[in-house]
Amino acid sequence: MKDLSQQPIIFTGKLNSLTRLQAQQLAAMLGAFPQTNMNQKIKYVIVGQIEQSMFEILTTKKIKYAETHSVEILNESEFLKWCIWRLQQKNSF
């Protein structure tokens, strides 16, 4: 599992389980550094559901940037697993 703690992250796409704001607040509460704009410091892009018209490629500018700049891409499920892991860590102290 990737540890997002102390890492700049950004969200793209529609999340199924949380609003973008809720996800950003949760990530910050658990130790990640959610960003609102793509920049060179971003280490992880968390991808939700991407909606495009029938003949368009399912991607976003953030995903394209990540792919060309060696930024790691995680899906919503991986983000939620990290959240659970961090909550378990916090509760064990």
Protein Blocks (a to p, Z undefined) as FASTA:
>chain_A
ZZfehiacddedjdfkbcfklmmmmmmmnopacdfbdcfklmbdcdddddddfkbccddf
klmmmmmnopacddfklmmmmmmmmmmmmmmZZ
